[in-house]
Amino acid sequence: MFLIFINDLEDNIVSVIFKFADDTKIIRKVTNATDGLQLQQDLDMLCGWSHKWHMDFNFAKVQDHAHGNGSTEYDYSMRGRQLDVVTTEKDLGVLMSSNLKVADTVMRLTVG
Protein backbone atom coordinates (compact mmCIF):
# COMPACT_ATOMS: atom_id res chain seq x y z
CA MET A 1 0.00 0.00 0.00
CA PHE A 2 2.89 2.35 0.82
CA LEU A 3 4.35 1.95 -2.68
CA ILE A 4 1.01 2.93 -4.22
CA PHE A 5 0.95 6.02 -2.01
CA ILE A 6 4.41 7.16 -3.15
CA ASN A 7 4.20 6.11 -6.81
CA ASP A 8 4.08 9.77 -7.95
CA LEU A 9 7.21 10.70 -6.00
CA GLU A 10 9.36 10.97 -9.13
CA ASP A 11 6.85 12.92 -11.23
CA ASN A 12 8.62 15.92 -12.84
CA ILE A 13 12.01 14.81 -11.48
CA VAL A 14 14.79 14.90 -14.11
CA SER A 15 17.33 12.89 -12.09
CA VAL A 16 17.07 9.12 -11.66
CA ILE A 17 15.05 7.94 -8.64
CA PHE A 18 15.39 4.51 -7.03
CA LYS A 19 12.91 3.40 -4.35
CA PHE A 20 13.11 0.40 -2.07
CA ALA A 21 10.62 0.19 0.80
CA ASP A 22 10.97 3.57 2.56
CA ASP A 23 14.42 4.23 1.09
CA THR A 24 14.74 6.63 -1.85
CA LYS A 25 17.85 7.49 -3.83
CA ILE A 26 18.24 10.33 -6.28
CA ILE A 27 21.11 9.98 -8.73
CA ARG A 28 22.45 12.46 -11.25
CA LYS A 29 25.73 12.86 -13.08
CA VAL A 30 27.07 16.26 -11.99
CA THR A 31 29.92 17.62 -14.09
CA ASN A 32 29.06 21.34 -14.19
CA ALA A 33 27.02 24.04 -12.47
CA THR A 34 23.93 23.35 -14.60
CA ASP A 35 23.89 19.71 -13.49
CA GLY A 36 24.31 20.76 -9.87
CA LEU A 37 21.47 23.27 -10.16
CA GLN A 38 19.18 20.63 -11.72
CA LEU A 39 19.90 18.23 -8.86
CA GLN A 40 19.06 20.96 -6.33
CA GLN A 41 15.81 21.70 -8.21
CA ASP A 42 14.93 18.00 -8.08
CA LEU A 43 15.59 17.98 -4.32
CA ASP A 44 13.34 21.03 -3.96
CA MET A 45 10.59 19.22 -5.89
CA LEU A 46 10.95 16.19 -3.60
CA CYS A 47 10.58 18.48 -0.59
CA GLY A 48 7.44 19.96 -2.16
CA TRP A 49 6.02 16.46 -2.65
CA SER A 50 6.81 15.48 0.95
CA HIS A 51 5.16 18.64 2.29
CA LYS A 52 2.05 18.13 0.14
CA TRP A 53 1.57 14.55 1.33
CA HIS A 54 2.79 15.08 4.93
CA MET A 55 5.56 12.51 4.40
CA ASP A 56 8.69 14.24 5.64
CA PHE A 57 12.08 12.81 4.79
CA ASN A 58 14.21 11.69 7.72
CA PHE A 59 16.91 14.37 7.49
CA ALA A 60 19.09 12.46 9.97
CA LYS A 61 19.57 9.88 7.20
CA VAL A 62 19.86 12.20 4.18
CA GLN A 63 23.40 12.25 2.79
CA ASP A 64 25.27 13.66 -0.18
CA HIS A 65 27.66 11.07 -1.57
CA ALA A 66 29.71 11.94 -4.66
CA HIS A 67 31.43 9.20 -6.66
CA GLY A 68 34.35 9.54 -9.03
CA ASN A 69 37.57 11.49 -9.35
CA GLY A 70 35.96 14.04 -11.67
CA SER A 71 32.95 14.72 -9.44
CA THR A 72 32.26 18.40 -9.12
CA GLU A 73 31.39 19.26 -5.53
CA TYR A 74 28.35 21.37 -4.73
CA ASP A 75 26.49 22.09 -1.54
CA TYR A 76 22.94 20.74 -1.58
CA SER A 77 20.13 21.46 0.83
CA MET A 78 16.62 20.34 1.65
CA ARG A 79 14.22 22.75 3.35
CA GLY A 80 17.08 25.09 4.20
CA ARG A 81 19.22 22.36 5.80
CA GLN A 82 22.56 21.68 4.14
CA LEU A 83 23.06 17.98 3.46
CA ASP A 84 25.90 16.12 5.15
CA VAL A 85 28.64 15.06 2.74
CA VAL A 86 30.00 11.54 3.22
CA THR A 87 32.92 9.77 1.54
CA THR A 88 31.64 6.23 2.03
CA GLU A 89 28.20 4.69 2.16
CA LYS A 90 26.99 1.20 3.00
CA ASP A 91 24.16 0.11 0.72
CA LEU A 92 22.61 -3.35 0.92
CA GLY A 93 25.79 -4.60 2.58
CA VAL A 94 28.14 -3.13 -0.04
CA LEU A 95 30.50 -0.32 0.94
CA MET A 96 30.70 2.39 -1.72
CA SER A 97 33.60 4.86 -1.61
CA SER A 98 33.99 8.20 -3.35
CA ASN A 99 37.02 7.13 -5.43
CA LEU A 100 35.04 5.04 -7.94
CA LYS A 101 35.38 5.72 -11.67
CA VAL A 102 31.83 7.07 -12.10
CA ALA A 103 30.86 10.69 -11.52
CA ASP A 104 27.37 10.39 -10.09
CA THR A 105 26.05 12.11 -7.00
CA VAL A 106 23.90 9.74 -4.94
CA MET A 107 21.54 10.97 -2.23
CA ARG A 108 19.59 8.67 0.01
CA LEU A 109 16.28 10.03 1.25
CA THR A 110 14.26 8.13 3.82
CA VAL A 111 10.56 8.87 4.24
CA GLY A 112 9.27 8.77 7.77
C-alpha positions in Angstrom: 0.0 0.0 0.0 2.9 2.4 0.8 4.4 1.9 -2.7 1.0 2.9 -4.2 0.9 6.0 -2.0 4.4 7.2 -3.1 4.2 6.1 -6.8 4.1 9.8 -8.0 7.2 10.7 -6.0 9.4 11.0 -9.1 6.9 12.9 -11.2 8.6 15.9 -12.8 12.0 14.8 -11.5 14.8 14.9 -14.1 17.3 12.9 -12.1 17.1 9.1 -11.7 15.1 7.9 -8.6 15.4 4.5 -7.0 12.9 3.4 -4.3 13.1 0.4 -2.1 10.6 0.2 0.8 11.0 3.6 2.6 14.4 4.2 1.1 14.7 6.6 -1.8 17.9 7.5 -3.8 18.2 10.3 -6.3 21.1 10.0 -8.7 22.4 12.5 -11.3 25.7 12.9 -13.1 27.1 16.3 -12.0 29.9 17.6 -14.1 29.1 21.3 -14.2 27.0 24.0 -12.5 23.9 23.4 -14.6 23.9 19.7 -13.5 24.3 20.8 -9.9 21.5 23.3 -10.2 19.2 20.6 -11.7 19.9 18.2 -8.9 19.1 21.0 -6.3 15.8 21.7 -8.2 14.9 18.0 -8.1 15.6 18.0 -4.3 13.3 21.0 -4.0 10.6 19.2 -5.9 10.9 16.2 -3.6 10.6 18.5 -0.6 7.4 20.0 -2.2 6.0 16.5 -2.6 6.8 15.5 1.0 5.2 18.6 2.3 2.1 18.1 0.1 1.6 14.5 1.3 2.8 15.1 4.9 5.6 12.5 4.4 8.7 14.2 5.6 12.1 12.8 4.8 14.2 11.7 7.7 16.9 14.4 7.5 19.1 12.5 10.0 19.6 9.9 7.2 19.9 12.2 4.2 23.4 12.2 2.8 25.3 13.7 -0.2 27.7 11.1 -1.6 29.7 11.9 -4.7 31.4 9.2 -6.7 34.3 9.5 -9.0 37.6 11.5 -9.4 36.0 14.0 -11.7 33.0 14.7 -9.4 32.3 18.4 -9.1 31.4 19.3 -5.5 28.3 21.4 -4.7 26.5 22.1 -1.5 22.9 20.7 -1.6 20.1 21.5 0.8 16.6 20.3 1.6 14.2 22.8 3.3 17.1 25.1 4.2 19.2 22.4 5.8 22.6 21.7 4.1 23.1 18.0 3.5 25.9 16.1 5.2 28.6 15.1 2.7 30.0 11.5 3.2 32.9 9.8 1.5 31.6 6.2 2.0 28.2 4.7 2.2 27.0 1.2 3.0 24.2 0.1 0.7 22.6 -3.4 0.9 25.8 -4.6 2.6 28.1 -3.1 0.0 30.5 -0.3 0.9 30.7 2.4 -1.7 33.6 4.9 -1.6 34.0 8.2 -3.3 37.0 7.1 -5.4 35.0 5.0 -7.9 35.4 5.7 -11.7 31.8 7.1 -12.1 30.9 10.7 -11.5 27.4 10.4 -10.1 26.1 12.1 -7.0 23.9 9.7 -4.9 21.5 11.0 -2.2 19.6 8.7 0.0 16.3 10.0 1.3 14.3 8.1 3.8 10.6 8.9 4.2 9.3 8.8 7.8 
